[in-house]
Amino acid sequence: RAPTDNDFGNNMQKISAVWRKAGGNRMLERLEKTRINDHTIQVTADYALPDVRSRCRMTYTILGTGDLIVRSDFTTNDNTLPELPRFGMSMVLPKEFERLSFYGRGPQENYSDRKTASDVGVYTSTVTEQFFPYVSPQESGNKTDVRWAAFRNADGAGLLAVGMPTLNFSALHHSVEDLTQESRGLKHPVDLPIREEVYLNLDLAQRGVGGDDSWWAKPHTQYCLYPHVYSFSFRLHPLRAGDDPMKLSKARFEIPAPVLATSME
């Protein structure tokens, strides 16, 4: 994630720097496709993450309904690794998907240690409105305990992301790298490129944003992501104009276990 002011205070950007490009430097070791039945195909990819001496398995279950169930499994045996800033996935949506609605904590941004003032409800907004113009750009716009988030174009078509059971999400017209600084104060909002695309993050969790002060204290232990086994899933569903995200989010599917024979150990 882009470092926050508090992250700079406790040197997270340096201590956890090894994670910054760990996903981008992954190495594909095996890719397999399996037909589960007449209307379900599963694609499984095993990756090595050499930067952090760990492994990740991605499983994509493609259903005849048009739904895509995504599962990520991370494992490591290295207890010397530093904390993870976040664990999740990112994608880029077309600029047309500006209209946003979601069922989770809101309407303002919220984080694992900063969410009790954000009630769970259904909220509508735009992607543009998700960015908070901190004087020094940083992580911004996250939502927690999200059941679903819908992104639509002007005609009402778009994409629905459904937590299994919940997830974090953020959607901005800035990438994580746009918001990342090597030290606090090198950038200001006016320096950020305004991108047309929607940069969407779908996460299991993110490190808390605050310690007991802003110059050295870390987030409390329960809000830190220490390296061990992490797994999460979400479902993507194509939206048509008039579709009800709440109704679609309640659909239930039998999720086949990953069938690849290779061990993650």
Secondary structure by P-SEA (a helix, b strand, c coil): ccccaaaaaacccccccccccccccccccbbbbbbccccbbbbbbbbbcccccbbbbbbbbbccccbbbbbbbbbbccccccccccccccccccccccbbbbcccccccccccccccccbbbbbbccccccccccccccccccccccbbbbbccccbbbbbbccccccccccccccccccccccccccccccccccccccccccccccccccccccccccccccccccccccbbbbbbbcccccaaaaaaccccccccccccccc
